[in-house]
């Protein structure tokens, strides 16, 4: 067996050992933390009131309407975003790669 094949076999063995442990229980901590940091920034942005002095005098552009609608959506759906967001994030960043690795091995 060449040294390259030994490296691949030892890497495979390490991955197999890691997948038998509680890898899915602890791996999601950082993505969830980053998600909540992002949510905090988005909620702060959505809470800001961008009033212009000429806002009533000029016609609103498509972009302005889109930003206003996005802020309204974030504020109305904040409970859903906080409660269900980490589940989707965990599924994409942890569960799918782990399950795919188990299937491949």
C-alpha positions in Angstrom: 0.0 0.0 0.0 1.4 3.4 -0.9 1.6 6.2 1.5 -1.2 8.1 -0.3 -3.6 5.2 0.1 -2.7 4.9 3.8 -3.5 8.6 4.2 -6.9 8.1 2.5 -7.7 5.0 4.6 -6.8 6.8 7.9 -8.9 9.8 6.8 -11.8 7.5 6.1 -11.4 5.8 9.4 -11.4 9.2 11.2 -14.5 10.3 9.4 -16.3 7.0 10.2 -15.4 7.4 13.9 -16.7 11.0 13.9 -20.0 10.0 12.3 -20.7 7.4 15.0 -20.5 10.1 17.7 -22.7 13.0 18.5 -21.4 15.0 15.6 -24.9 16.3 14.6 -25.6 17.4 18.1 -22.7 19.8 18.5 -21.8 20.9 15.0 -24.9 23.2 14.7 -23.8 25.6 17.5 -21.8 28.0 15.3 -24.2 28.2 12.4 -27.0 28.9 14.8 -25.0 31.6 16.6 -24.1 33.2 13.3 -27.8 33.0 12.2 -28.9 34.8 15.4 -26.2 37.5 14.9 -27.5 38.0 11.4 -31.1 38.1 12.6 -30.2 40.8 15.1 -28.6 42.9 12.4 -31.6 42.4 10.1 -34.1 43.3 12.9 -32.1 46.4 13.8 -32.2 47.4 10.1 -35.9 46.7 9.8 -36.6 48.7 12.9 -34.9 51.9 11.6 -37.3 54.4 10.2 -35.9 56.0 7.1 -38.0 59.2 6.8 -36.9 61.8 4.2 -38.2 65.3 4.3 -39.5 65.1 0.7 -40.8 61.5 1.0 -44.4 62.7 0.8 -43.7 65.0 -2.3 -42.0 62.5 -4.5 -43.2 59.2 -6.0 -41.6 56.2 -4.4 -39.4 54.1 -6.6 -39.6 50.3 -7.1 -36.5 49.9 -4.9 -37.9 52.0 -2.1 -41.1 50.0 -2.2 -39.2 46.7 -2.1 -37.1 47.8 0.9 -40.3 48.9 2.7 -42.0 45.6 2.0 -39.0 43.6 3.1 -38.8 45.6 6.4 -42.5 45.0 7.0 -42.1 41.3 6.2 -39.2 40.9 8.6 -41.0 42.7 11.4 -44.2 40.7 10.9 -42.6 37.3 10.6 -39.8 37.8 13.2 -41.2 35.1 15.5 -41.2 32.6 12.6 -37.7 33.6 11.5 -36.3 33.1 15.0 -38.1 29.8 15.7 -37.8 28.0 12.4 -34.7 29.6 10.9 -32.1 27.5 12.8 -33.9 24.3 11.7 -33.5 25.1 8.0 -29.9 26.3 8.6 -29.0 23.1 10.5 -30.6 21.0 7.7 -28.5 22.7 5.0 -25.2 23.1 6.8 -25.1 20.0 9.1 -27.6 17.3 8.4 -27.3 17.1 4.6 -23.4 17.0 4.5 -23.4 14.5 7.4 -26.0 12.2 5.8 -24.4 12.5 2.4 -21.0 11.5 4.0 -22.7 8.5 5.7 -24.3 7.4 2.4 -21.0 7.7 0.5 -19.1 5.7 3.1 
